[in-house]
Amino acid sequence: MKLIIALIVISIGSASTEENDLQYELLRYYDKTMTPVDANETTLSLYVTLSIKNIIELDIKQGILTSHLMLGIRWQDNNLKWNDSMSSRNHIDVTLSKIWYPNIQICNSVSGDFSFDVDKEVTVKYDGFVHLHIDKIFKTYCRINVENYPFDQHECDITVCLEHQMYMEETIEDFVIDVKLKTKSNQWNFSFEETEMEKDDVIAAGLIVYGKRKVSSATITKIIPPIMLTLLVLSVHVLPASSGEKVCAAITVFLTNIVFLSETEKILGNNSQDPSLYLIYLLILTFVSGCSSIESVIVCKLYAQQTGSDINLTPEIARESKGSRNSVGVIENSDEQNIKVRDINLSKRHFINYQKLDKIFLSIVVIFLVVLYIIFALSSSY
């Protein structure tokens, strides 16, 4: 048993020594500042693989997609070749800081320039191909569009690119996308589309991530509040002024609209390409609710004036009726004349009845909201 362990230790030690010797010979005259291309070639081909392991979060307020990516880069370094028949090693591990490597980036990363871990080891094969893998969580910018919120869809780019080069010493020869999401989002449905490779001033390749909101119970909870607030605004005009709660109810609905509007604006943010129809509707509904509050004050004021004038006329009728109690004919004539006089005075004094004013304003609000729904439906269909 001891002999077996000793042989294993000796073989590991000899393999390590051989790898160190091979690495020393390869890097003894190596210049990592020079792009490792053949004398008859001008560009170095890079083979890039982008694996999407998981999408962690899509933040529409900040316009940021957080995803777990693995970036694989492969290139051939002609200065790191060796004859595998002369050595038992067909690959070695080299620290990244000791060799040349491409300055490749995630273009639209929130953190700016991507930094490599120079202490990371990369695999170098006997034919000179270097294999580098980067496994990290990246935050990239998105094109947010909440026009059709809560049925919105957003576009996020994940693009791999090389820095601007005057003489194009490096190019992306092949780009492969591998999507293998570990978990599914409860809020979003994600789809992917590969973009065409750009080879003008900046060499870039990548994909577009489409995030469409799922129709779920959470979506329904975003639709119910505007519907209920609309019904409450309309119900203010149905509530009679004689209840004594008309103005209080109107102001309460108005303040509720303001709070819900401000909270929705915080959720949606201001990164959208197009304005949100949902937010515009809440803004208009809040304005209508404010007008309803003012109208309720006017209606209650008219109610107080008109009902007060009716009460003031009642004692006159009562006095005349009481004074002519013994004469039936006189009583009838007196009451009929007083009623006619009261109706004439009411028609002259009350230019508009408070009940009619409520009905008129309710009709205006209903017509306005119906027209608004039609406009929104037409704009969202295009």
Secondary structure by P-SEA (a helix, b strand, c coil): caaaaaaaaaaaaaaaaaaaaaaaaaacccccccccccccccbbbbbbbbbbccccccccccbbbbbbbbbbbbbbccccccccccccccbbbbbccccccccccccccccccccccccbbbbbcccbbbbbbbbbbbbbbbbcccccccbbbbbbbbbbbbcccccccccccbbbbbbbbccccccbbbbbbbbccccccccbbbbbbbbbbcccaaaaaaaaaaaaaaaaaaacccccccccaaaaaaaaaaaaaaaaaaaaaaaaccccccccaaaaaaaaaaaaaaaaaaaaaaaaaaaaaaaaaaaaaaaaaaaaaaaacccaaaaaaaaaaaaaaaaaaaaaaccccaaaaaaaaaaaaaaaaaaaaaaaaaaaac
